[in-house]
Amino acid sequence: MRVAMVSEHASPLAVLGGADAGGQNVHVASLAAAMAAQGASVTVHTRREDAQLPRRVALTAGVEVDHVDAGPPHPIPKDDLLPHMGRFAEELRRQWVADRPDIVHAHFWMSALAALQAADDLGIPVVATFHALGVVKRRHQGRRDTSPPERTAAEAMIARRAVHVVATCTDEVAELVRIGADPRRVSVIPCGVDLRTFTPAGAAELGRTDLRRVVVVSRLVERKGIGNVIEALPAVPATELVVAGGPPGDDFDERPEVRRLRRLAERHGVADRVHLRGPVGRNDLPPLLRSADVVACVPWYEPFGIVPLEAMACGVPVLASEVGGLRDTVVDGVTGVHLPPRRPDLIGQSLARLLADPERCRAIGRAGARRAAARYGWSTVAAATLGTYASLLDAPRLVGARR
């Protein structure tokens, strides 16, 4: 099967940690590689952000990354990319006329917008995965939402016209139906985790022997709830908080969110126990996760969230907000603990109870590793995705785009 994946802002080659580089980049790269390992030929089309990059770059056997010229060849915040999607679509169409894929899988709403335009009369089925929905983002962020005003209407159109929508969690299905998706054309296929890299076996980073450790791995944006964990820390004595994530570069200490989090730690008297590590390479992430007594993932909202899976696969209990995909991946009382978002008081209470019971933590960690291995390996996710593609290609043409 020849698969074209479209990921306009989230390149599988990107350095993680920036404002627009996170879970979607990992998802696209890992899904493409896992599908290729099962026999598919995959091209990932992403917008060129560097004039020096070759047009095509091999990601792994069977996967090429295509750098599409659409707008200036430098990084642009994803919320400013919409004016360049017409050019992006034109270039996709030119390529697909010359070298037709069997199916297109668009990741994020602007990718789907461009893909539907490019494939409009070519008869190529377009599958969409939103990764995040504008209506949900606006609900939680209000005036802080920087999405283009066209986003909500565009997503509703995509939900109706795409041949199929792959949601990453059950919570998203109801949201999709509310914006007009036909539930018969929606399926849930979760994100995955690299079970060869993230495993309970292996080295753990050495920490202080006199302190327990809570780890957060996240982009440094307010809605990820890192500040709530800092606010909870006074209720959890003898415990350090290590925060890994953020954009690369020499100006890390000057970034507004870094400065805000450090001021917050000082205000709550825990600055000596809060360590903002900055970006951490993928090879260094498993030892960091294994060093944790608990991994905290407490966003205000979260479309899916890959870090809980990575922590579970490493055998570490997860403290998770009961939002989005975390409702599916983290089983309350079994592989972690759920709590409402934006509740530092409950974060503190939950951390204190977990850290006071090491045997319970170990049992939760073992259960998490079993669940990750059974359900969330990328080979499992890729097989489900390819199965969905195959069912669409074998179906009558009535599954084509709805107008």
N, C-alpha and C positions, 0 to 999 in steps of 0.2 A: 504494500500500500504506500502511495506517495502522499505525504501529509505536508501541507503548508501551515505553519503556525505563525500567527501575527501577534507581535508584542511591541507596540509602537514605542513605549517609553522604557520598558523593563527588559533590557538586553540580558541574555544569559551569560554574557561575558563581563558584566558590570562588577565593579567593586562594591560589596555590600556596605550598608551603613548610612549612605546619603539619604536626603529627604525623600527621594523617589526610588531608592534601591533597597529592596527588602525581600519579603516572602515571595512576591510574584516572580522576581528574577530566579530564585531558587526553584520555584515550581516549574517554570518554563524550561530551564536548563535540565532539570532532573527528569521531567516527563519526556522531553524529547529524547534524551539519552536512553531511557528505559524502553521507549517504544522502538527505537532503533535496534536495541538489543534483542527485540522480539521480531525483527525482520522488516520494520517499516523504514522508508527513506524519508527523512525529515529536513525541511528547510525552515528556519526561524527568521522571519522578516522583522527587523527592528530599525528604528530611525538612526541614521548616522549621526554620532555626536563627536566625531573626531575625524578631521580631514585626512589624517595620515593612515587610517585603517584601510586595509584592502576591502574591496567590495564583498568578497566572500571569504569566510574564515571557517575552517573545520573546528567544530567543537569537540566531537568524538567520532568514532566510526559510525557512519550513517547519518550524521547530523552536520549541516552547514548553517552558519549564521550569515544572513544577507543584510548588509548595511544599505538601507534605502535612503537616497538623497531626497529629503523633504524638509525644507527650511535650512537655516544656517547650521553648518557642521560643528556645533558645540552644544554642551548641555543646556537645555531649556526646561524650566519647571513643567511638569506634566500638565498642570492646569492651564498652561499657556500654549499648548500644542495644537489645539483645535484648528486654528487658521491654516495649519500645514497639512491637515489630513486629506484635503483634496489632492494635493500633489502626491502624497503618500499613496492614495488610492490609484492615481494614474499610473504610477510606477509598478504597483502590484498587478494591475490589469495588463500592462505591457508584458510583464514576465509570465503571467498565467496564460496569455494567448500563445506565447512562444513555447511554453513548457508547462503544460496543464497538470496541476495536482489532482488527485482523486477527491480530496476533501480539504477544507480550510477550517482551522480552529483558531478563533480570534480570542485573545486574552485582554480584557479591559474594554470599556465601552467605546473608546476612540478607535481601538483596533478593529472592533466589530463594525463600527461605522464605515471605516475605510474598506474593510473586507467585503461588506455587502455592496458597496458602491462598485468595487473592482469586479466582483463576480456577478453583477446584476443580470446580464444576459448571456453568461457563459455556461450556465447550467451546473456550476460547481456548488455543492452544498456547503453552507457556512454554519459551523457550530460556534456558539458563544459561551465564554466563561467570563463573568463580570469581575470576579475577585472582590469587588466592593460595589455597592449600589449607592447612587447619589441620594436617593430618598432617605436612606439610613444615615449617611454621612451628614446630611442637612439636619436630620432629627437630633443628632447628638452634638453637632458642632454649631448649629445656628449660624450666626453672623460670622463665625470664624471659618466657615466653609468657603474655600477659595475656588471651588469648582465653577466652570463656566455655567451661565444660566441656562444654556441649551441642554445641559446634561440630562435632566430628568425626562424631558420629552424624547430625547434621543434614545435613552435606555428603554423606554416603553415601546418605541418603534422597533428596536432591535429584538426585544423579547417576543414581539409578534412575528417578525420577519425571519429571524434565524430558523434554520431547519430544526435545530435542537439547542437547548440551553443546558449546559452542565453546571449545576450548582455544586459548591464545595461543602455545603453542610445543610442539614434539614431546616435550620432556621431561615435560610435564604429562600427556600421554596415558597413559603407563604408570602414573602416580600415580592417574589417574582410574579406570583399569581395576582397579587394586588395591583401590579402595574400592567397587567394584561397578558401575561404568558399563559399559554394553554398548558395545564398541568400534565397532559399526556405527552407533551414534548419537553418535559423537564426531567432530568435524572440527577441523582446525587452521587458524585464521585469525589472523595476527599482528596486533599493534598497528601503527600507522602513524606517518608523520611528515609534517608540513606542508612540502611541497617548494617552496612559494612563499616561505616564511619562512626555512627552513633550506636554504641554497644556498652553494656555494663562492664565488660572486660576491657582493660587498658589502663594507661597511666592516668592519674588524677593530679591536677595542679596542687602543689603544696601551699597550704594556708597557715595562718597562725593557729597554734595548738591551743591557745587560751580563748579563742573565739569560735563560735559557730558561724556558719556562712550561709547567707541567702544570696542567690545570684539572679540578676535580671539581664536578659539578652534582648535588646530592642533598639529600634530606631529612636532617636532622641526627639520625640514630639510629645506634646503635653498629654494627648489623648491616650498614650500608652500606659499612663498611670504610675510612672516611676516616682513622681512626686508624692503620690499616696503611700508608696512603700516607705519613702523617707519619713513622712509624717508619722508612720506607724512605728518606726524604729525605737523611739523612747520607751515603748511598752515591751520591747524585746531586748533586755540587757544582755551583755556578753555576746553580742552578735554583730558581725560586719555585713555590710551590703556591698556587693561588687556588681557594678553596672557595666556591661559590655555593649558597645554599639556607638554609633555616631559617625559622622563623615570623616574620611581621611583628610590629612592636611596639617600644616603647622599651626593653623589658627584654631585648633580644637578648643583650647581654653577660652577663646574669645567668642565662641558661638553663644547666641542668646539663651538657648535652652540649657547649655552647660552652666552658664552663669546663674540662671534661675535656680537650677537644682542645687548648686553649691550654696546659694543664699538660703535656700530652704533648709538645707542640712545645718547650716550655722544657726538659723533661727530656732531650730528644734534641739540644738545642743548635741548633734550627732555627727558633726563634720569629721571627727576623727575616726568614725566607723563607716563612712560612705566613701567608696572609691569609684570614681568614674574612669573606667579603663580606656575608653575610646574604642575604635574599631578593633575587632579580633578576627584573625584569619580563620578560615574554615578548619584548618588542621589543628588550631589551638582551641577550638570551641569544645570538642568532646572532653579534653582534660579539665577545662574550666567547669563544665556542667557536672562532671563526676566529683569535683571538689566541693559541690554544694550539698548542704544538708537539705535544703529546699530550694526549688526554682520558683520564683514568683512571676506570674503572667497575669497582670491585673488591669488590662486596658478598660477604657470606658465603653468601647465597643470594638469588635474584631470580626471581620468577615470570616476568617478561618484561624490563622495563627499556627505557624510551623514550629515555633520554639517549644511549646508544650510537648509535641511529638518527639522532638530531639531529646528533651529532658527525660521523657518516659522511656525512650529507647536506651538511654544511659542508666536507667534504673534509679532515677531520682524522683521523689514525690513532687507534685506540682500544686501550688496554690494558684487557683485560676478564677478570674471573674466568670460569672455564669452568663456569658454573652456569646452570640454567634457560634462559630465552630467549636469553641471551647466547651460548649454544652455537649457536643458529640464526642470529642476526643478524650476529655478528662471525666472519668466516672467518679462522682462525688462519693467519698468514703472508701473508694477502692483503689484508684490510681492517683488520687489527689483530693483536694478539698475545693468545693465551690463556695463563692461568696458574692454578694452584690457588688457592682462596680462603684468606685468613688466612695469607699467606706474605709478610711484609714483605721478607724477604731476596730472594725472586724478583721482587717488585715493583721493588726497587732495581736488580737486575741487568738486568731487562727495560727499565726506563726509561733506564738508562745506555747500553744498546746502541742503543735507538731514537734517543735524542738525539744520539748520536755519528755518526749516519748520516742527515743531512738529506735526501739524495736518496731513500733508502728510505722515509723518512717521507712525502715528497711522492708517491711512487708508491702507497703504501698509502692515502693520502688520496684520490687520484684513483679508485682501485678502490672505496673505500667509497662515494664519491659516485655512482658508476655503479650499485652494488648497491642503494643506497637508492632511487634513481630508478626502477630496473627493478622492484623488488619491494614497496616499502613505502609508496608514496604513499597517502594516505587515500582517493583515488578508487578505487584498486585494492582496498583493504581493504573499502570500502563495497560495491563491486560483488560481491565474494565473499560478504559477509554477506547482502545482499539476495537473492543467488542461493540461499543456504542457506534463507532464509525461504521463498522461492517453492517450493523443492522440498518443504518440509514442508507447505505449504498445499495443494499438489497431490497429496500422498501420501494413501493410504487412512487411515482413522481408527485403524488398528492402531498408528500411530506415537504415539498419545496416551499420556498419563501411565501409567507402570507403578506398580503398588501393591506 
